[in-house]
């Protein structure tokens, strides 16, 4: 009997572990799959505008493409990064059952993002002068500035919708966001066509359509939050406490923004550098195609990271460090499977991949050469997106910010310049630099995650919620 009892206990423990994994998989999947779809649908809003404007001529396409890139870099990416601080605060408050604080934190985030939008407006107002200083054509710069001014309403819409998305995400209310995003895209397609072609508003029509669709998304989310019974526990009226929390929000938001934006900005820098290479038309086209594929893929691991952030912040706020650790392990495992399947498929289709973007044989062959390096960047992007979600859920964004700064601006960009210009590897050298930087970033972030003391993180979460300490 003394030998049988320990064996039965082991079997019971094994069964309990598998039950815990099964439960965590269900919870994570309910967040992860819809968040991937939401991210893709939101990405398609701007993508649709660029595609439609592409039929108006080279000037319209060039100006909208440049304006979209710069407004993303200087505006929308910054808001997306800053609002990452809300994932920590709302997620941990929800786990700690401090439901009223979710509304307060969300109001704080909206006020903070509106403050950030003011200097962005000034920058966009002078975008034409900025582009001319960067060596862009005068006519393209003027058209890009017009587009950016008409996109300003979408910026302020994003300052409301992005906090509302995190407010709902941290409560695992993903289906309403999915339905809202799908409805907005269905509206965006005909309104864009009407404004661009029927009313002949051109690229300004594309900007107006994007702004209208952005505010429609705000209205859908706000209506759900206001009237849905699912938000009854966390819905609270506006109070002056929202202003008192601005400092705490920015202490988490700024490193979160740095962590998100540094890589995004480094990719834009390399795209600009590709225009300085011999045969810039070919090099820039190839870099843009690789960046488009990479960005489109990133919507998948971003959904994984959002699920990780939600589950980890909820469990840390509830004081369950073991469940938080299990969530980390499960999402990392799923990310590895995703990246193996996708990178293998991409590598297998490398000979025809370029044909989806161009009929030029030179471009298609160049993309085939670049695909192995693109596959490597997809692997690192998947792992990095999940670990960034873990950082946001835990509240150690500042560590991720320092790691990203070193990986991309001390390693990736200098190496890319040497490989691309000094060793004459051209666009291939620029992309290899990014791959090396991403690899360094992923390795260090993985080490930090593996050595994280989850008991200590749970304690910090409780202090942050109950005592207001960051």
C-alpha positions, 0 to 999 in steps of 0.5 A: 500500500505504501507504494500504491498511494504515492503512485495514485497521488501522482496520477491525481496530480497529473490529472489536475495539471491537465485540467488546469491546462485545458481550462487555461487554453479555453480562456486564452483561446476565447481572447486570442482568436477574436483579437487576431480578427479585430487587429486584422479588420482594423489594419484593413481600414487604412489598407483599403484606402491606400488600395483605392487611391492607388487607382487615381495615379502615381501622385495620389498613391505616393502622397497617401502612402507617405502620409499613412506611414508618417501618421502611423509613426508619429501618431497612431503607433504612439497612441497604441503604445501609450495605451499599453499602460492601461492593460496593466492597470485595468487587467490587474484591477479586474483580477483584484475585483476592483471593478470601479477602477476600470472606468477611472483608469479608462477616463484617465487614459482618454484624457492623457491621450488627448493631451498627447494629440495636441503636439501631434496636431502641430507636427502634422500641420507642418508635415509638408515642410518636414517632408520637403526637408527630408528631400521629398518632392514638393507636390507629394509633400503638399498632398501628404499634408492635406491628407494628414490634416483630414485624418486628424479627427481619426487621431482623436477618435483613436484617443477614445477607441484605444482605451475603450478597446483595452477596457473591454479586452481586460474583461475578455469582452472581445466579441463586441469588438469583433462585431464592431470592427467588422461592421465598420469595415463593411461601412468603410468600403462603400463610403471610401468608394463614394468619396474617392471616386463618385464624389471625386474627392481623391486622397482627401476623400480617403482621409475623410472616409477613414476619419468617419469610420474611426468615429463610427467605431468609437460610437459602437464601442461607447454604445456597448459600454454604456448599455450592455449588462456585461459592463455593469460592474465596471461602468462608473460615472466620470470623477475627478479621480481620473485627473489624479491618476494621470501621473501613474498612467504615464509611468506605465504608458511611456515605457510601453510606448517606447517598447512598441514604437522603437522597432516600428520606427527602426523599420521606417528608418530602414525603408527610408535608407533603402531609397539611398541605395543604387537602383532605389526603385527596386530596393524600396519596392522590395523593402516595402513588400517585406515590411507589408508582409511582416506587418500583416503577419504581426496582427496574428502574434499581436492577438496572442500578446493581447491574450497573454496580457489579459490573462496574466494581468487578471491572474496577478491582480487576483493573486494567482501567480501560478496561474499567471505562469501557466498562461505564460507557458501556454501562450508561448507554446502556441506562439511557437506552433504558429511561427513554425507553421507560418514561416515554413509555409512562407519559405515553401512559397518563396518562388511565387510570393512576390507575384502577389505584389508585382509582375516584375520578374526582378522584384519576384526573384528578389523577394524569393532571395529575401524570404529566408530572412523574412521567415527569421524575422517572422519567428522573432516577431511572434515571440517578441509580440507575446513577450511584450504582451507578458510585459504589459500584463505584468507591468515591467514595460520599462525593462522591455523599453531598455532592451528594445532601445539597445537591440534596434538602435545599438545593434540592428540599425548600425549593422544594417547600415554596414551590411547594406552600404559598406558590404553592398548587400543592399536591401538584403543587408538592411533586413539582415540587420533587423533580423539580428536586432530582433533576435537579440531582443527576443533572446534577452526578453525570453531570459527576463521572462524565464527568470521572472518572480511571479510571486513578486509580480503578484505582490506588486500588482496588489500594491499597485491596485490597492495602494496606488503605487507604481 
